[in-house]
Amino acid sequence: MGMLRYQDIGYGVACGMVAASFAIEQVGMPTLNYCDNGVETWNNEEIDTRLDKYLKRTLPCYNL
């Protein structure tokens, strides 16, 4: 999904890492919800928010 969305290997790897983080942070399946504005959340956090945090910490060469 990250490769298709961003057309960049770095972002593709980052998306995979973020997806894995949602899968392993709890016992059982992650909780899927939707905000009032229709934005999808996993374990009460938006995917893009966690991706931004991850990229800012690990890929400082990207302009965010």
PyRosetta script that sets phi, psi and omega in degrees:
from pyrosetta import init, pose_from_sequence

init()
pose = pose_from_sequence("MGMLRYQDIGYGVACGMVAASFAIEQVGMPTLNYCDNGVETWNNEEIDTRLDKYLKRTLPCYNL")
pose.set_psi(1, -42.2)
pose.set_omega(1, -179.1)
pose.set_phi(2, -65.3)
pose.set_psi(2, -38.7)
pose.set_omega(2, 178.1)
pose.set_phi(3, -65.4)
pose.set_psi(3, -42.5)
pose.set_omega(3, 179.9)
pose.set_phi(4, -68.5)
pose.set_psi(4, -40.8)
pose.set_omega(4, -175.9)
pose.set_phi(5, -72.3)
pose.set_psi(5, -42.1)
pose.set_omega(5, -173.0)
pose.set_phi(6, -107.6)
pose.set_psi(6, -12.5)
pose.set_omega(6, -178.8)
pose.set_phi(7, 55.3)
pose.set_psi(7, 41.9)
pose.set_omega(7, -177.0)
pose.set_phi(8, -150.7)
pose.set_psi(8, 132.5)
pose.set_omega(8, -177.3)
pose.set_phi(9, -65.1)
pose.set_psi(9, -38.1)
pose.set_omega(9, 179.0)
pose.set_phi(10, -61.8)
pose.set_psi(10, -45.8)
pose.set_omega(10, 177.2)
pose.set_phi(11, -67.2)
pose.set_psi(11, -35.7)
pose.set_omega(11, 177.4)
pose.set_phi(12, -61.3)
pose.set_psi(12, -44.9)
pose.set_omega(12, 177.6)
pose.set_phi(13, -64.8)
pose.set_psi(13, -42.9)
pose.set_omega(13, 179.8)
pose.set_phi(14, -60.6)
pose.set_psi(14, -42.4)
pose.set_omega(14, 178.4)
pose.set_phi(15, -62.5)
pose.set_psi(15, -38.9)
pose.set_omega(15, 177.0)
pose.set_phi(16, -64.3)
pose.set_psi(16, -40.5)
pose.set_omega(16, 178.6)
pose.set_phi(17, -65.6)
pose.set_psi(17, -41.0)
pose.set_omega(17, 179.6)
pose.set_phi(18, -67.4)
pose.set_psi(18, -42.1)
pose.set_omega(18, 177.9)
pose.set_phi(19, -60.4)
pose.set_psi(19, -42.3)
pose.set_omega(19, 178.4)
pose.set_phi(20, -63.9)
pose.set_psi(20, -36.7)
pose.set_omega(20, -179.3)
pose.set_phi(21, -63.2)
pose.set_psi(21, -36.3)
pose.set_omega(21, 176.5)
pose.set_phi(22, -67.3)
pose.set_psi(22, -34.0)
pose.set_omega(22, -176.5)
pose.set_phi(23, -73.8)
pose.set_psi(23, -30.2)
pose.set_omega(23, -172.9)
pose.set_phi(24, -104.6)
pose.set_psi(24, -0.4)
pose.set_omega(24, -174.4)
pose.set_phi(25, -85.3)
pose.set_psi(25, -0.7)
pose.set_omega(25, 178.9)
pose.set_phi(26, -146.2)
pose.set_psi(26, 166.5)
pose.set_omega(26, 174.1)
pose.set_phi(27, -83.4)
pose.set_psi(27, 127.6)
pose.set_omega(27, -178.9)
pose.set_phi(28, 91.5)
pose.set_psi(28, -164.5)
pose.set_omega(28, -176.8)
pose.set_phi(29, -77.2)
pose.set_psi(29, 149.0)
pose.set_omega(29, 173.5)
pose.set_phi(30, -63.3)
pose.set_psi(30, 154.1)
pose.set_omega(30, 179.8)
pose.set_phi(31, -91.6)
pose.set_psi(31, 122.5)
pose.set_omega(31, 177.8)
pose.set_phi(32, -98.5)
pose.set_psi(32, 127.2)
pose.set_omega(32, 177.0)
pose.set_phi(33, -138.4)
pose.set_psi(33, 171.9)
pose.set_omega(33, 175.8)
pose.set_phi(34, -129.9)
pose.set_psi(34, 135.1)
pose.set_omega(34, 175.0)
pose.set_phi(35, -71.3)
pose.set_psi(35, 171.5)
pose.set_omega(35, 177.9)
pose.set_phi(36, -60.5)
pose.set_psi(36, -29.9)
pose.set_omega(36, -179.7)
pose.set_phi(37, -87.2)
pose.set_psi(37, 7.1)
pose.set_omega(37, 176.0)
pose.set_phi(38, 88.2)
pose.set_psi(38, 2.8)
pose.set_omega(38, -179.7)
pose.set_phi(39, -76.0)
pose.set_psi(39, 132.3)
pose.set_omega(39, 179.7)
pose.set_phi(40, -74.0)
pose.set_psi(40, 135.8)
pose.set_omega(40, 175.0)
pose.set_phi(41, -127.3)
pose.set_psi(41, 148.6)
pose.set_omega(41, 173.8)
pose.set_phi(42, -120.1)
pose.set_psi(42, 127.6)
pose.set_omega(42, -177.3)
pose.set_phi(43, 51.7)
pose.set_psi(43, 39.3)
pose.set_omega(43, 177.1)
pose.set_phi(44, 64.0)
pose.set_psi(44, 27.2)
pose.set_omega(44, 175.1)
pose.set_phi(45, -136.2)
pose.set_psi(45, 137.2)
pose.set_omega(45, 177.4)
pose.set_phi(46, -70.7)
pose.set_psi(46, 142.2)
pose.set_omega(46, -178.8)
pose.set_phi(47, -60.9)
pose.set_psi(47, -45.2)
pose.set_omega(47, -178.3)
pose.set_phi(48, -64.0)
pose.set_psi(48, -32.7)
pose.set_omega(48, 177.9)
pose.set_phi(49, -64.5)
pose.set_psi(49, -46.8)
pose.set_omega(49, 179.5)
pose.set_phi(50, -67.6)
pose.set_psi(50, -37.5)
pose.set_omega(50, 177.5)
pose.set_phi(51, -62.1)
pose.set_psi(51, -43.7)
pose.set_omega(51, 177.9)
pose.set_phi(52, -60.6)
pose.set_psi(52, -44.5)
pose.set_omega(52, 178.4)
pose.set_phi(53, -60.4)
pose.set_psi(53, -44.7)
pose.set_omega(53, -179.2)
pose.set_phi(54, -62.4)
pose.set_psi(54, -46.7)
pose.set_omega(54, -178.3)
pose.set_phi(55, -64.8)
pose.set_psi(55, -39.2)
pose.set_omega(55, 179.6)
pose.set_phi(56, -64.5)
pose.set_psi(56, -30.7)
pose.set_omega(56, 179.5)
pose.set_phi(57, -84.2)
pose.set_psi(57, -32.3)
pose.set_omega(57, -169.1)
pose.set_phi(58, -113.7)
pose.set_psi(58, -22.4)
pose.set_omega(58, -177.5)
pose.set_phi(59, -126.1)
pose.set_psi(59, 65.8)
pose.set_omega(59, -176.0)
pose.set_phi(60, -64.6)
pose.set_psi(60, -12.4)
pose.set_omega(60, 179.4)
pose.set_phi(61, -75.7)
pose.set_psi(61, -13.7)
pose.set_omega(61, 179.0)
pose.set_phi(62, -84.6)
pose.set_psi(62, 139.1)
pose.set_omega(62, 175.7)
pose.set_phi(63, -84.3)
pose.set_psi(63, 114.4)
pose.set_omega(63, 179.6)
pose.set_phi(64, -115.7)
pose.dump_pdb("model.pdb")
